[in-house]
Amino acid sequence: MYRFPSKQIGLEDFGLPMGVKISTDNRWVKKAALIPWEEIEKRYAALFKNRKGNVAKPLRLALGSLIIQTERGISDVETALQIKETPCLQYFCGMPTYEDKPPFDPSAMVYFRKRLTPEILGEINEMIISKSNDDDLPPEPPPSTGDEDKSEPENEGTLIVDATCAPQNIRYPQDTSLLNEARENLEGMVDKLHNPADGDKPRTYRNKAKRDYIKFAKRRKKTQKEIRKALKAQLQYIRRDIQIVEELLTAGMELPKWHTERLATIRNLYEQQLYMYNERKHTVPDRIVSLGQPWVRPIVRGKANAKVEFGSKLEISVSNGFVRLEHASFDAYNESGHLIEIIERYRLREGHYPAKVQVDGIYRNRENMAHCKKHGIKISGKPLGRPRKDAIFDKKQMRTDEIERIEVERKFSHAKGSFGLGLIRTKLKETTRASIALSIIALNLSHIGRILCTFFCWLDLKVFFGKVNNRLAIVH
């Protein structure tokens, strides 16, 4: 069953032990006020219903704990411990009173991330943005009579779009180390499938294979000939082990689900590595770079510090300082193909097209520029093709556009440095996508907090200088 909170508690209702107080200036108290908990609970509480067994955890506890983990960059175990030890974090998670015990088992956070999918987190992100803009919403238009002008509203606002990669926490992929790991996994499967009653265990030459790999791995400098020799040896060991495993499976033995999935991954890895070895190539479609996370792909970025990154490629848009996750994929793709879709989503959300779209050069293809021209949208950058001799460029405006586009780079830097986007540590495909979406929510909460802090500082200064002016007026 699910115990739905009848009312979201306020700070004055939160039960504290004697002698403990929480200030209204506490950042987690302020952050809790920025999130529309009741609206989120009403919409998504059904996700956290248990058909039988223990009472399900409230959605606020699940979402709050994930936001805490994202902002502090800590593990599941550490998140549960910090919530247990800190009253303000328990208040943020919606607990009615302070309790000196973990609110959930750390393993429950995996299920929180599975249930709060990127699509749901995207809608929650929109709710948070809408709540922050409630005071600035325009009045609703009068009902349509059919006589008014049906022309499109004027374009307003600036939309900034860019893409980046969220690196996955995996070992740097080398062909020999991947093949060695695959060989060790296959040897473990042979041990699991073999029945001593059937006679001697099939020979896998594991000791010789291990010595060969260690001898190769310890060399500081490896020639191309030595690398190919090591690859050939590992491929031969794997081919023999796969045959042994398949024979044992044919004889009626069974593998657990996890081992069955890993065996399919190893077969794909073997085929890819054999193709590259025979063809003397270093690329192959859908190349596997991690046995534990076979969906991760190499993303060529061309950056100075890392030409290739291994993780999810994602696009975000920035408008009015708020960030939205527009697209994410583990496969490499050309980000320019999503610009029109992002612009149309902006129109549906705001009721009009943006006046300007700030992008880098890869987005400036003919299709995108034609779409922007059709709807009166100014897109940053130079025209396509070779410039005419009499062409005149407004260098000052181009410089201004580049400065405005820096905002999206600043958002990337903030998300990667403070909110976990710089290294994704989750292990599953769906939880990785949820971690990326949570980083965007934490980024927007941080932005709203800075806006409020600036606003209240401005009010304090205004009041202070007002008092000073009044005293000066009295003196004079």
BELBEL-V51027 format. One record per pair of residues at least 12 apart in sequence whose ideal C-beta (glycine too) atoms are under 10 Angstrom apart, sorted by the first residue. I is the first residue (numbers start at 1). J is the second residue. D is the distance in Angstrom with one decimal. If there is no record, write none. Layout:
# BELBEL-V51027
i;j;d
I;J;D
I;J;D
This chain:
# BELBEL-V51027
i;j;d
1;49;7.4
1;50;6.4
1;51;8.7
1;52;8.5
1;53;8.8
1;54;8.9
1;55;5.9
1;56;7.2
2;45;6.4
2;46;8.0
2;47;9.5
2;48;6.0
2;49;4.3
2;50;6.7
2;51;10.0
2;55;7.1
2;56;4.6
2;57;8.9
2;58;8.0
2;59;9.1
3;45;10.0
3;48;9.9
3;55;5.3
3;56;7.6
3;57;9.3
3;58;7.1
4;41;7.0
4;42;8.7
4;45;5.7
4;46;9.9
4;48;9.4
4;49;9.3
4;56;9.7
4;58;7.6
4;59;9.2
5;37;8.5
5;38;8.6
5;41;6.7
5;45;9.0
5;58;6.0
5;59;9.3
5;60;7.3
5;61;9.9
5;94;6.7
5;96;8.3
7;38;8.3
8;32;9.0
8;35;9.9
8;36;9.5
8;37;5.0
8;38;5.3
8;41;7.7
8;60;7.6
8;94;6.9
9;32;9.7
9;37;9.7
9;60;9.8
9;91;7.8
9;94;6.9
9;95;8.4
9;96;5.7
9;97;9.0
10;29;9.8
10;32;9.5
10;33;9.4
10;91;9.4
11;23;9.2
11;24;6.4
11;26;8.8
11;29;5.8
11;32;8.4
11;33;9.1
11;88;9.5
11;91;6.7
12;24;9.7
13;91;9.7
13;96;7.3
13;97;9.1
14;29;9.4
14;87;7.8
14;88;9.3
14;90;8.0
14;91;4.9
14;94;9.7
14;95;7.9
14;96;7.1
14;97;6.8
14;98;7.6
15;87;9.5
15;90;9.8
15;91;9.8
15;95;9.0
15;96;6.5
15;97;3.0
15;98;6.2
15;99;9.1
16;87;6.0
16;90;9.6
16;91;8.9
16;97;7.6
16;98;5.4
17;87;8.0
17;97;9.1
17;98;5.8
17;99;9.9
17;100;8.2
20;87;6.0
20;98;7.3
21;87;9.0
22;86;9.9
22;87;5.9
22;88;5.3
22;90;9.7
22;91;6.4
22;98;9.5
23;88;8.7
26;87;9.4
26;88;5.1
26;91;8.5
26;92;9.1
27;71;9.7
27;88;8.3
27;92;9.5
27;449;7.2
27;453;9.6
28;64;9.1
28;67;9.7
28;68;8.2
28;71;9.5
28;86;8.3
28;87;9.5
28;88;4.4
28;89;6.1
28;90;9.5
28;91;6.9
28;92;4.4
28;93;9.3
29;88;6.4
29;91;6.7
29;92;7.5
30;92;9.9
30;445;9.8
30;448;9.4
30;449;6.5
30;452;7.2
30;453;8.8
31;64;9.4
31;67;8.0
31;68;9.7
31;71;8.7
31;88;9.7
31;92;6.6
31;442;9.7
31;445;5.9
31;446;9.0
31;448;8.6
31;449;6.6
32;60;9.1
32;64;8.0
32;67;10.0
32;88;9.0
32;91;6.7
32;92;4.9
32;93;8.9
32;94;8.3
33;131;9.5
33;448;10.0
33;452;9.3
34;128;6.7
34;131;7.0
34;132;6.7
34;444;9.0
34;445;5.9
34;448;5.3
34;449;7.1
34;452;8.1
35;60;8.5
35;63;8.0
35;64;8.4
35;67;8.3
35;92;9.0
35;124;8.3
35;127;8.1
35;128;5.9
35;131;7.5
35;132;9.9
35;441;9.0
35;445;7.5
35;448;9.6
36;124;8.7
36;127;5.1
36;128;7.0
36;130;7.9
36;131;4.7
36;132;9.8
36;134;9.4
37;58;9.4
37;59;8.4
37;60;5.3
37;63;8.5
37;64;8.7
37;94;6.7
37;127;9.8
38;60;9.4
39;124;9.3
39;127;5.8
39;128;10.0
39;130;9.2
39;131;8.1
40;59;6.4
40;60;7.6
40;63;7.0
40;120;9.4
40;123;8.9
40;124;5.8
40;127;6.2
40;128;8.9
41;58;7.3
41;59;5.4
41;60;6.4
41;63;9.4
41;94;8.8
42;59;9.6
43;59;9.1
43;120;8.9
43;123;7.7
43;124;8.7
43;127;8.2
44;59;5.6
44;62;9.5
44;63;8.7
44;115;8.6
44;116;7.9
44;120;6.2
44;123;8.4
44;124;7.8
45;58;7.8
45;59;5.6
45;60;9.6
46;59;9.4
47;59;7.0
47;62;8.7
47;112;9.8
47;114;9.9
47;115;4.8
47;116;7.6
47;117;9.1
47;120;7.5
48;60;9.8
48;61;8.9
48;62;6.5
48;63;9.9
48;111;9.3
48;112;8.7
48;115;6.8
48;116;9.5
57;93;9.5
57;103;7.6
57;104;5.7
57;108;6.7
57;111;9.0
57;112;7.9
58;93;8.4
58;94;5.9
58;95;8.9
58;103;9.8
59;94;8.7
59;112;9.2
59;115;8.8
59;116;8.4
59;120;10.0
59;124;9.7
60;92;8.7
60;93;6.2
60;94;3.6
60;95;8.9
61;83;8.7
61;90;9.3
61;92;9.7
61;93;4.7
61;94;5.8
61;95;7.1
61;103;6.1
61;104;7.1
61;108;9.4
61;112;8.7
62;93;8.6
62;94;9.8
62;104;8.5
62;108;8.1
62;109;8.1
62;111;8.4
62;112;4.2
62;113;9.0
62;115;7.3
62;116;6.8
63;93;8.5
63;94;9.2
63;112;7.7
63;116;6.6
63;120;9.7
63;121;8.6
63;124;7.2
63;438;8.8
63;441;8.7
64;83;8.4
64;89;7.9
64;90;9.2
64;91;9.4
64;92;5.2
64;93;3.7
64;94;6.4
64;95;9.2
64;103;9.6
64;112;9.9
65;79;5.7
65;80;7.6
65;82;9.5
65;83;6.3
65;89;8.5
65;92;9.1
65;93;6.0
65;103;7.6
65;104;7.4
65;106;9.8
65;108;8.7
65;109;6.4
65;112;6.8
66;79;8.4
66;109;7.0
66;112;5.8
66;113;6.7
66;116;6.9
66;121;8.9
66;434;7.9
66;435;8.6
66;437;9.8
66;438;5.5
66;441;8.8
66;442;9.3
67;92;8.0
67;93;9.1
67;419;9.7
67;438;6.8
67;441;6.7
67;442;6.0
67;445;7.2
68;82;7.1
68;83;6.8
68;86;9.1
68;89;6.0
68;92;7.0
68;93;7.6
68;442;9.5
69;82;9.0
69;83;9.6
69;109;7.1
69;112;9.5
69;113;9.5
69;420;8.2
69;435;9.1
69;438;8.0
69;442;9.6
70;415;9.7
70;418;9.3
70;419;5.5
70;420;5.5
70;421;9.2
70;435;7.4
70;437;9.8
70;438;4.6
70;439;5.9
70;440;9.6
70;441;7.6
70;442;4.6
70;443;9.3
70;445;9.7
71;418;7.5
71;419;6.5
71;420;8.6
71;438;9.4
71;439;9.5
71;441;9.9
71;442;5.2
71;443;9.9
71;445;8.1
71;446;8.0
72;89;9.6
72;418;9.6
72;419;9.6
72;420;9.3
72;442;9.9
73;417;9.8
73;418;7.8
73;419;7.8
73;420;5.5
73;422;9.4
73;423;9.1
73;425;8.9
74;420;9.7
75;106;7.8
75;109;9.2
75;425;8.0
76;104;9.7
76;105;9.2
76;106;4.2
76;107;7.2
76;108;8.4
76;109;4.4
76;110;7.3
76;112;9.4
76;113;9.5
76;425;9.9
76;426;9.6
77;102;9.3
77;105;9.7
77;106;4.5
77;107;9.2
77;109;9.2
78;106;8.5
79;102;9.6
79;103;10.0
79;104;9.5
79;106;7.1
79;109;6.6
80;101;9.9
80;102;4.6
80;103;7.0
80;104;6.3
80;105;7.3
80;106;4.6
80;107;9.5
80;108;8.4
80;109;7.7
81;102;6.9
81;106;8.4
82;102;10.0
83;95;8.5
83;99;9.8
83;102;7.2
83;103;5.6
83;104;8.5
84;98;9.8
84;99;7.8
84;100;6.9
84;101;6.2
84;102;4.7
84;103;7.0
84;104;9.9
85;100;8.3
85;102;9.6
86;98;9.4
87;99;9.7
87;100;10.0
89;103;9.5
90;103;7.2
109;426;9.8
109;431;9.1
110;426;8.4
110;427;8.9
110;428;7.6
110;430;9.9
110;431;6.5
111;431;9.6
112;431;9.2
112;434;8.5
113;426;6.8
113;428;8.0
113;430;7.4
113;431;4.1
113;432;8.8
113;433;9.0
113;434;4.3
113;435;6.9
113;437;9.7
113;438;8.1
114;428;7.6
114;430;5.7
114;431;6.3
114;434;7.4
115;430;9.7
115;434;8.9
116;430;10.0
116;431;9.7
116;434;5.8
116;437;8.0
116;438;8.0
116;441;10.0
117;430;7.0
117;433;7.5
117;434;6.5
117;437;8.2
118;325;7.1
118;328;7.0
118;430;8.5
118;432;9.7
118;433;4.7
118;434;6.0
118;435;9.4
118;436;7.1
118;437;4.3
118;438;9.2
118;440;9.4
119;433;9.5
119;437;8.6
120;434;8.9
120;437;8.5
121;325;8.3
121;433;9.1
121;434;6.5
121;435;9.8
121;436;9.0
121;437;3.8
121;438;6.4
121;439;9.9
121;440;7.8
121;441;6.3
122;324;7.4
122;325;6.2
122;326;9.4
122;437;6.3
122;440;8.2
122;441;9.1
124;437;8.7
124;438;9.7
124;441;6.6
125;322;8.5
125;323;8.3
125;324;6.7
125;325;7.5
125;437;7.4
125;438;9.5
125;440;6.1
125;441;5.2
125;443;9.4
125;444;6.3
125;445;9.6
126;322;9.5
126;324;7.8
126;349;8.0
126;444;9.9
128;322;8.8
128;441;6.7
128;444;6.0
128;445;6.8
128;448;7.5
129;319;9.6
129;320;8.6
129;321;9.8
129;322;5.0
129;323;9.2
129;324;8.1
129;349;9.6
129;441;9.8
129;444;6.3
129;447;9.5
129;448;8.4
130;349;9.9
131;448;8.8
132;320;9.7
132;321;9.8
132;322;7.9
132;444;8.1
132;445;9.3
132;447;8.7
132;448;4.9
132;451;7.7
132;452;8.9
133;320;8.0
133;322;8.6
133;448;9.8
136;320;9.4
138;351;9.0
141;351;9.2
152;347;9.3
152;352;7.4
152;353;7.7
152;375;7.9
152;376;8.5
153;347;9.5
153;350;9.3
153;351;6.3
153;352;4.2
153;353;8.4
154;352;6.7
154;353;8.9
154;355;8.0
154;376;8.6
155;347;9.4
155;350;9.9
155;352;6.0
155;353;4.7
155;354;6.1
155;355;4.2
155;356;8.3
155;375;7.4
155;376;5.6
155;377;6.2
155;378;8.5
156;350;7.5
156;351;9.2
156;352;5.7
156;353;8.3
156;354;7.2
156;355;5.6
156;356;9.8
157;319;5.8
157;320;7.0
157;346;7.9
157;350;6.7
157;352;7.9
157;353;8.8
157;354;4.9
157;355;6.1
157;356;7.9
157;357;10.0
158;318;8.6
158;319;6.7
158;320;8.4
158;354;6.2
158;355;6.7
158;356;4.7
158;357;7.7
158;358;6.3
158;378;9.4
158;380;9.7
158;401;9.7
158;404;6.7
158;405;9.6
158;407;9.1
159;317;5.9
159;318;7.6
159;319;5.2
159;320;9.8
159;339;9.5
159;342;7.4
159;343;6.9
159;345;9.8
159;346;5.5
159;350;9.4
159;353;8.9
159;354;4.1
159;355;8.9
159;356;7.2
159;357;5.0
159;358;7.2
159;359;8.8
159;377;8.5
159;379;9.9
160;316;8.8
160;317;6.7
160;318;4.3
160;319;7.2
160;323;9.6
160;354;9.5
160;356;8.9
160;357;7.8
160;358;4.4
160;359;7.6
160;380;9.2
160;401;10.0
160;404;7.1
160;405;5.8
160;406;9.2
160;407;5.8
160;408;4.6
160;409;9.4
160;411;8.7
161;315;6.6
161;316;7.5
161;317;5.0
161;318;7.9
161;319;9.6
161;324;10.0
161;326;7.3
161;335;8.0
161;336;9.7
161;338;8.4
161;339;6.3
161;342;5.8
161;343;8.6
161;346;9.6
161;357;6.8
161;358;7.5
161;359;5.2
161;360;8.9
161;363;6.8
161;405;9.2
161;408;7.3
162;314;9.9
162;315;7.1
162;316;6.8
162;317;8.5
162;318;8.3
162;335;8.0
162;358;8.7
162;359;7.1
162;360;6.5
162;362;9.5
162;363;8.7
162;405;7.5
162;407;9.7
162;408;4.4
162;409;7.1
162;411;8.7
162;412;7.3
163;299;9.7
163;301;9.4
163;313;6.3
163;314;6.7
163;315;4.5
163;316;7.9
163;326;9.1
163;327;8.2
163;328;9.7
163;333;8.9
163;334;9.4
163;335;4.1
163;336;9.3
163;338;8.8
163;359;9.9
163;360;9.0
163;362;8.4
163;363;9.3
163;408;9.6
163;412;9.4
164;299;9.5
164;301;8.1
164;303;9.7
164;309;9.0
164;311;9.8
164;312;9.7
164;313;7.6
164;314;6.4
164;315;8.2
164;316;7.8
164;335;9.6
164;408;9.1
164;409;8.9
164;411;9.6
164;412;5.1
164;413;9.8
164;415;8.7
164;416;8.0
164;421;8.1
165;298;9.9
165;299;4.7
165;300;9.5
165;301;5.8
165;303;9.0
165;306;8.7
165;308;9.3
165;309;4.3
165;310;8.3
165;311;5.4
165;312;7.0
165;313;5.3
165;314;7.5
165;332;9.3
165;412;9.9
165;416;9.9
165;421;9.6
166;299;9.5
166;309;8.5
166;311;4.9
166;312;5.0
166;313;8.0
166;314;6.1
166;328;8.1
166;412;9.8
166;415;8.7
166;416;7.9
166;420;8.8
166;421;5.1
166;422;7.7
166;423;8.2
166;424;5.3
166;432;8.2
166;433;9.8
166;435;8.3
166;436;5.6
166;439;7.9
167;296;9.5
167;299;8.8
167;301;10.0
167;306;8.0
167;309;5.1
167;310;6.2
167;311;4.3
167;312;8.8
167;416;8.9
167;421;8.9
167;422;6.9
167;423;5.7
167;424;6.9
168;289;9.0
168;290;7.5
168;293;6.3
168;295;9.4
168;296;5.0
168;297;9.7
168;309;8.7
168;310;5.6
168;311;4.1
168;312;7.4
168;330;8.8
168;423;7.9
168;424;5.3
168;425;8.5
168;426;8.8
168;427;9.3
168;432;7.1
169;290;9.9
169;293;9.2
169;310;9.5
169;311;8.8
169;423;5.4
169;424;6.3
169;425;4.7
169;426;8.4
169;427;8.6
169;432;9.8
170;289;6.9
170;290;4.4
170;291;9.6
170;292;7.4
170;293;6.1
170;296;6.3
170;310;5.9
170;311;8.4
170;424;9.6
170;427;9.8
171;289;9.2
171;290;7.4
171;292;9.3
171;310;9.6
172;289;8.8
172;308;9.9
172;310;8.0
173;287;8.5
173;288;8.3
173;289;3.8
173;290;6.5
173;291;9.8
173;296;8.9
173;298;7.7
173;308;9.6
173;310;6.8
174;217;9.2
174;227;9.4
174;289;9.6
175;227;8.0
175;230;8.8
175;231;6.0
175;234;8.3
175;235;9.7
175;269;9.5
175;272;9.5
175;273;6.0
175;276;7.6
175;277;8.5
175;282;8.8
175;289;9.9
176;213;7.0
176;216;6.6
176;217;7.3
176;222;9.0
176;227;7.1
176;230;5.2
176;231;6.3
176;233;9.3
176;234;6.3
176;273;9.6
177;213;8.4
177;217;7.5
177;234;9.6
178;234;8.9
178;266;9.7
178;269;6.4
178;272;9.7
178;273;7.5
178;288;7.4
178;289;7.5
178;290;8.0
178;291;6.8
179;209;10.0
179;213;8.6
179;230;8.6
179;231;6.9
179;233;9.1
179;234;3.8
179;235;6.7
179;237;8.2
179;238;6.2
179;266;9.4
179;269;7.5
179;270;8.0
179;273;6.1
180;209;8.0
180;210;8.3
180;212;9.4
180;213;4.8
180;214;9.2
180;216;9.2
180;217;8.1
180;230;9.1
180;234;6.2
180;237;8.9
180;238;9.4
181;234;10.0
181;266;9.1
181;269;9.3
181;290;9.3
181;291;5.7
181;292;9.0
182;234;8.1
182;235;9.9
182;237;9.3
182;238;5.7
182;241;8.5
182;242;9.3
182;262;8.8
182;263;9.7
182;265;8.3
182;266;4.6
182;267;9.4
182;269;5.7
182;270;7.1
182;273;8.8
182;288;9.6
182;291;6.3
183;204;8.4
183;205;9.8
183;206;7.8
183;209;6.0
183;210;8.7
183;213;8.2
183;233;9.9
183;234;6.3
183;235;9.6
183;237;5.1
183;238;5.4
183;240;9.5
183;241;6.3
183;242;9.9
183;266;8.9
184;206;8.1
184;209;8.9
184;210;8.3
184;213;9.5
184;241;9.6
184;291;10.0
185;238;9.7
185;241;8.9
185;245;10.0
185;259;8.1
185;262;5.8
185;263;8.2
185;265;9.0
185;266;6.3
185;291;7.0
186;204;7.8
186;206;9.5
186;237;8.4
186;238;6.5
186;240;9.0
186;241;3.7
186;242;6.5
186;243;10.0
186;244;7.9
186;245;6.1
186;259;9.9
186;262;9.1
186;263;7.9
186;266;6.5
186;270;9.7
187;204;5.5
187;205;9.7
187;206;5.1
187;209;8.5
187;210;9.4
187;237;9.0
187;241;6.4
187;244;9.3
187;245;9.6
188;259;8.1
188;262;9.4
189;241;8.0
189;242;9.5
189;244;8.8
189;245;5.2
189;248;8.3
189;249;9.3
189;253;9.7
189;255;6.4
189;256;9.8
189;259;5.6
189;260;9.5
189;262;8.0
189;263;6.7
189;266;9.0
190;202;6.4
190;203;9.9
190;204;6.0
190;206;9.0
190;241;6.6
190;244;5.6
190;245;6.2
190;247;10.0
190;248;7.1
191;204;9.3
191;206;9.8
192;245;9.6
192;248;9.2
192;253;8.5
192;254;9.7
192;255;7.0
192;256;8.2
192;259;7.0
193;244;8.6
193;245;6.7
193;247;9.3
193;248;4.1
193;249;7.2
193;251;8.6
193;252;9.9
193;253;4.3
193;254;8.2
193;255;6.8
193;259;9.0
194;244;9.0
194;248;6.8
194;253;8.2
195;248;8.9
195;251;9.2
195;252;9.9
195;253;7.5
198;248;9.2
198;251;8.2
198;253;9.5
201;244;9.3
202;240;8.9
202;241;8.9
202;243;9.1
202;244;4.6
202;245;9.3
202;247;7.8
202;248;7.9
203;240;8.6
203;244;8.7
204;237;7.5
204;240;6.9
204;241;5.7
204;244;6.7
205;233;10.0
205;236;9.3
205;237;6.5
205;240;7.5
205;241;9.2
206;237;8.2
206;241;8.8
208;233;9.2
208;237;8.7
209;233;7.4
209;234;7.5
209;236;9.1
209;237;4.7
209;238;9.3
209;240;9.6
209;241;9.2
210;237;9.8
212;229;9.3
212;230;7.2
212;233;5.6
212;234;8.2
212;237;8.6
213;230;7.2
213;233;8.3
213;234;7.1
213;237;9.2
215;230;9.0
216;229;8.2
216;230;4.4
216;231;9.7
216;233;8.5
216;234;9.2
217;230;8.7
224;280;9.9
228;277;7.2
228;280;8.7
231;273;7.0
231;274;9.4
231;276;8.7
231;277;5.5
232;274;9.9
232;277;6.8
234;270;9.6
234;273;8.2
234;277;9.8
235;270;7.0
235;273;6.3
235;274;5.9
235;277;6.4
235;278;9.8
238;266;7.2
238;267;9.4
238;269;8.4
238;270;5.3
238;273;8.4
238;274;9.1
239;270;7.1
239;274;8.3
241;266;8.8
241;270;9.7
242;263;8.1
242;266;7.2
242;267;6.7
242;270;6.7
245;259;9.3
245;263;6.6
245;266;9.1
245;267;9.9
246;263;9.0
246;267;9.6
249;263;8.7
261;294;8.7
262;291;6.7
262;292;8.6
262;294;9.0
264;294;8.8
265;288;6.7
265;290;9.3
265;291;5.8
265;292;9.0
265;293;9.7
265;294;4.7
265;295;9.9
266;288;9.2
266;291;7.1
266;294;9.6
268;286;8.2
268;287;9.7
268;288;6.0
268;294;7.4
269;287;9.2
269;288;4.9
269;289;9.6
269;290;9.9
269;291;7.0
269;294;8.1
270;288;9.9
271;284;8.9
271;288;9.8
272;284;4.8
272;285;8.7
272;286;8.1
272;287;6.1
272;288;6.3
273;287;9.5
273;288;8.9
283;298;8.8
283;300;10.0
285;297;9.7
285;331;9.7
286;330;9.9
286;331;7.6
289;308;9.6
289;310;5.5
290;310;7.5
292;427;6.8
293;310;9.1
293;311;9.5
293;330;9.1
293;424;9.9
293;426;9.5
293;427;6.7
293;428;8.3
293;429;7.6
293;432;8.0
294;330;9.9
294;429;9.3
295;312;9.2
295;330;5.0
295;331;8.8
295;428;9.5
295;429;5.1
295;432;8.5
296;310;5.5
296;311;6.4
296;312;8.0
296;330;6.1
296;424;9.6
296;429;9.0
296;432;8.7
297;309;10.0
297;310;7.4
297;311;8.5
297;312;8.9
297;313;8.6
297;329;8.9
297;330;5.4
297;331;5.6
297;332;6.2
298;310;5.7
298;311;9.4
298;332;7.6
299;311;6.7
299;312;8.2
299;313;5.1
299;329;9.6
299;330;8.7
299;331;8.8
299;332;5.3
299;333;9.4
300;313;10.0
300;332;6.7
301;313;8.7
301;332;9.6
310;330;9.7
311;330;7.7
311;421;9.6
311;423;8.6
311;424;6.2
311;432;8.3
311;436;9.3
312;328;5.4
312;329;6.7
312;330;5.3
312;331;9.3
312;421;9.7
312;424;7.3
312;429;9.5
312;432;6.6
312;433;7.2
312;435;9.5
312;436;6.3
313;327;8.5
313;328;7.1
313;329;5.8
313;330;7.6
313;331;7.7
313;332;6.3
313;333;6.6
313;335;7.8
314;326;8.1
314;327;6.7
314;328;4.0
314;329;7.8
314;335;9.3
314;412;9.7
314;415;10.0
314;421;8.5
314;433;9.4
314;436;6.1
314;437;9.6
314;439;9.6
314;440;9.1
315;327;4.5
315;328;7.5
315;329;9.3
315;333;9.3
315;335;5.5
315;338;6.1
315;339;9.0
315;341;9.9
315;342;7.3
316;328;9.3
316;342;9.6
316;408;6.9
316;411;6.8
316;412;7.7
316;415;8.4
316;421;9.9
316;436;9.8
316;439;10.0
316;440;7.0
316;443;9.0
317;338;9.9
317;339;9.7
317;342;5.6
317;343;9.2
317;345;8.2
317;346;7.3
317;354;9.7
317;357;9.4
317;408;8.2
317;411;10.0
318;358;8.7
318;404;9.9
318;405;9.3
318;407;5.7
318;408;5.0
318;409;10.0
318;410;9.1
318;411;5.9
318;412;9.9
318;443;9.9
318;447;9.8
319;346;6.9
319;349;8.8
319;350;8.0
319;354;7.2
320;350;9.6
320;447;9.6
321;407;7.8
321;411;9.0
321;444;8.7
321;447;5.4
321;448;8.9
321;450;9.0
321;451;7.5
322;411;9.7
322;440;9.6
322;443;8.9
322;444;5.6
322;447;6.6
322;448;8.4
323;407;9.8
323;408;8.4
323;411;5.4
323;412;9.5
323;414;9.4
323;415;7.8
323;439;9.3
323;440;5.4
323;441;9.1
323;443;5.3
323;444;5.8
323;447;7.6
324;342;8.7
324;345;8.3
324;346;9.1
324;349;8.7
324;440;7.1
324;444;8.7
325;433;9.5
325;436;6.8
325;437;5.8
325;439;8.7
325;440;4.8
325;441;9.3
325;443;9.9
326;338;6.5
326;339;9.4
326;341;7.8
326;342;5.0
326;345;7.4
326;346;9.7
327;341;8.0
327;342;7.9
328;432;9.3
328;433;6.3
328;436;5.9
328;437;8.2
328;440;10.0
329;433;9.6
330;429;7.5
330;432;8.3
330;433;8.8
334;362;7.3
334;363;9.6
334;365;9.1
335;359;9.1
335;360;9.3
335;362;6.4
335;363;7.0
336;359;8.4
336;360;9.7
336;361;9.5
336;362;5.4
336;363;4.8
336;364;7.9
336;365;5.4
336;367;8.2
336;368;6.2
337;363;9.5
337;365;8.8
337;367;8.6
337;368;8.9
338;363;9.2
338;368;9.8
339;357;7.5
339;359;6.9
339;362;9.7
339;363;5.2
339;364;9.4
339;365;8.7
339;367;8.6
339;368;4.8
339;369;9.8
339;371;7.9
339;372;8.6
339;379;8.8
340;367;7.2
340;368;6.4
340;370;9.7
340;371;5.1
340;372;8.9
342;354;9.9
342;357;8.8
342;359;9.8
342;363;9.7
343;357;6.7
343;368;8.6
343;371;7.1
343;372;7.6
343;375;7.8
343;377;7.0
343;379;9.7
344;371;9.0
344;375;9.6
346;377;9.8
347;375;8.3
352;375;9.7
353;371;10.0
353;372;8.8
353;374;9.9
353;375;4.9
353;376;7.1
353;377;5.6
354;372;9.3
354;375;9.3
354;377;6.1
354;378;8.8
354;379;9.9
355;376;8.2
355;377;7.0
355;378;6.6
356;372;9.5
356;377;7.1
356;378;4.8
356;379;7.6
356;380;7.1
356;401;7.8
356;404;8.0
357;371;9.9
357;372;6.3
357;377;5.6
357;378;7.2
357;379;4.9
357;380;7.0
357;381;9.9
357;401;9.9
357;405;10.0
358;378;9.4
358;379;8.2
358;380;4.9
358;381;9.1
358;400;9.9
358;401;5.9
358;402;8.5
358;403;9.7
358;404;5.3
358;405;4.3
358;406;9.4
358;407;8.2
358;408;7.6
359;372;9.8
359;379;6.7
359;380;6.2
359;381;7.2
359;401;9.5
359;405;7.4
359;408;9.1
360;380;8.5
360;381;7.7
360;402;9.3
360;405;7.1
360;408;9.3
360;409;9.8
361;380;9.5
361;381;6.0
361;382;8.3
361;384;9.9
363;379;7.6
363;380;9.1
363;381;8.2
364;379;6.6
364;380;8.3
364;381;4.9
364;382;7.9
364;383;8.5
364;384;6.5
365;384;7.8
366;384;6.8
366;385;9.9
369;381;9.1
369;383;8.3
369;384;7.0
378;397;9.6
378;401;8.9
379;401;9.3
380;397;8.9
380;398;7.5
380;400;9.2
380;401;3.9
380;402;7.6
380;404;7.9
380;405;6.7
381;398;7.6
381;401;7.4
381;402;9.2
381;405;9.6
382;398;7.4
411;440;9.1
411;443;6.4
411;444;9.7
411;447;8.6
412;443;9.6
414;439;9.7
414;442;9.6
414;443;6.3
414;446;7.2
414;447;8.8
415;436;9.1
415;439;5.1
415;440;7.2
415;442;7.9
415;443;5.1
415;446;9.4
416;439;8.5
418;439;9.0
418;442;7.9
418;443;8.3
418;446;7.5
419;435;9.7
419;436;10.0
419;438;7.9
419;439;4.4
419;440;8.4
419;441;8.9
419;442;4.4
419;443;5.8
419;445;9.6
419;446;7.7
420;435;6.5
420;436;8.8
420;438;7.8
420;439;5.5
420;442;8.1
421;435;8.4
421;436;6.7
421;438;9.6
421;439;4.4
421;440;8.5
421;442;9.4
421;443;8.4
422;439;9.4
424;436;7.0
424;439;8.8
426;438;10.0
